[in-house]
C-alpha cells in the first residue's frame, strides 16, 4: 500500500503541473494582455486584482511573478507599482487549493473539513491584503523596508537553487506537454507579434542539429549536447498537433482533472486503510507538536521543494488527519517558504538589475511575514481559522456554495473591481465606498443580532423583513 500511495501522490502532483499548463494555454495570452495595460501600472487596486486574475488564469504564481520580474527588468514597471501585483499573485495562487477541495465533495463531513482547510489560506491572504494594501498606499511600508534591507546588506549574486519538485515531476510531464512561457512574458512587455505564436513548444531534432519548424507558431529549439541530438529529443504528446492552444488546453484541463480526482479518491482510500492502530498514534504524536514546530516544518519543507504546497491543505484536513488549527501554521510556513523561489532567482541575476528584483522578492517575503504578525501570534487574532470554519459549515450544508465562492472571489469580484478601476479613482471610490459601507453595516447588524439584539430597533432584530433570497441560501 505504501508504494501505491507514493505512486498516486506522484501522479497527483504531476496532474497539478499539467493543470497549470492547461490554464496557461487557455488563458495565458489574456493574462499577458492584462499586464500590458498601462493603467495597471499606476493604480494599486487595479494592480492587485490584475495579479489575482493573471495568477488564476495561468494557475502558477511563479509564471505571474516572472512576468513582473521581466517588466521590471525592461523598465516598464517600478518596484513600488509591482508590490500590489505581488499581493494579488499571493491571493491568486491559493485558488488551486480550493479547487482540490472540491474533489472531496462526495462526503459532507469530509468536504466540510477539506474546504475549511483549503480556504484558511484564502482568508489569510485576503485579510492581509485588506490591511497591508492601504498601509502600503499611504506609507510605502513594504517599499521602504525592503529598500533599507537591500541597501544595508551587501548582497551579492549567486547561483540559483534547483527546483527539487520539478526535477522529480518534469521527466513525466515533459512527455505530455511543453510550453514556451516567454510568449506570455513577451505579450506583457508589449511584443504584439507574439499574439500569433503558439505557447506549445514544438521541436524536431536531427543528428545535424536542432532546427525549428518552418511555421510562425513554432519556436526554435535551443542547442543541446551531442548526446541529446537524436530524433525525438524534446518531443511530447502534442508536438505536431494541428489543434489551437485553447483546444489543447481544454483537453489537458479535462484529462488532468480526471487524473487528479482519481488519484485523490485512491489516496483517500489508501490513507484511510493505513491510518489505523499504531500508525495513526504515531502520526498524531508527530502532528500534535507546538505551533512553532509546524510553522517551521511548513517553511522548511516548501523552501526545499520550491513550492507553495498547492493541494496539501485540503486533503489531509478533509481526512481528519490534522485539524484546521494545526493546518493553519503549516499554511503560514509554506507561504514563507514559497518566497524563496523569487529571492534565489533575484540573487542569481547579475548586474544592477539584481537589486530591484531582489527588492520585489523581499516585498513578497515581508508581506507574508507581516500577515503572520497580524493574524497568528495571539489566539483572538486568528480570524482566518474562524472564517474558514464558517465557510466549511456553509459548504457542508450547500455544496454548490463552494463553486459560487470560487467564481465570485477569484473571477467575478476581481474582474468587476479591475473594470471599475480602469475608469479611475473617482469611479472606484464612488462605487466602492457605498458597497464597503453596506458590508460594514450588515456585519455590524449580524454581530448585534447574535450578541445584543436589544440594542437594535425591533424591525432590525432579524432579517425576516427581507425577501428569503436576500438572507438565506436555501432558495
Number of C-alpha atoms within 10 A of each C-alpha: 11 10 8 12 18 12 13 21 17 15 21 22 20 23 24 21 19 23 25 25 28 29 21 28 28 23 21 28 24 20 25 23 19 21 26 20 14 12 16 25 19 14 18 22 24 27 27 28 29 27 33 30 29 31 31 27 24 28 27 23 26 20 21 31 24 17 24 27 25 19 22 20 16 12 12 15 19 17 20 21 19 25 28 30 28 25 25 28 30 28 28 30 27 29 24 18 25 27 18 24 29 20 20 24 20 11 10 18 18 22 27 27 29 30 33 35 35 33 25 31 26 24 21 26 26 19 15 22 21 10 13 21 21 14 13 18 17 9 11 15 17 25 20 15 15 21 18 12 14 16 12 9 8 7 13 12 16 13 12 15 13 13 14 13 15 17 11 13 16 15 11 15 20 15 14 15 23 21 16 15 18 15 23 28 27 21 23 24 23 16 13 12 11 18 17 10 17 19 26 26 21 24 22 19 19 13 11 9 17 21 15 16 15 9 9 12 15 18 20 15 17 10 11 11 7 10 8 16 17 15 13 13 15 19 19 19 12 16 19 13 11 9 10 13 20 16 14 19 24 16 12 23 21 13 15 23 19 14 17 22 17 16 21 21 17 15 21 18 13 16 17 14 11 15 16 12 9 10 11 14 12 12 14 14 10 11 17 13 11 11 18 12 15 22 22 18 18 26 24 17 19 26 23 18 19 23 22 28 21 20 21 17 27 30 27 20 25 27 20 14 18 19 18 26 15 19 28 25 23 25 28 25 28 26 29 24 26 26 25 23 23 23 20 18 20 25 19 17 18 13 9 9 15 18 20 20 23 27 26 28 26 24 28 27 21 19 25 24 15 14 19 21 13 18 19 19 11 9 9 9 14 17 17 23 24 17 17 24 20 14 22 28 19 18 24 22 14 13 18 13 16 21 13 11 15 14 13 13 17 20 17 15 14 22 18 12 18 22 14 20 24 17 11 13 13 11 12 18 14 11 14 15 11 11 12 12 11 12 12 12 12 12 12 11 20 17 12 16 17 10 10 12 16 11 12 13 9 9 9 16 18 16 15 11 10 10 9 12 9 10 13 10 11 8 7
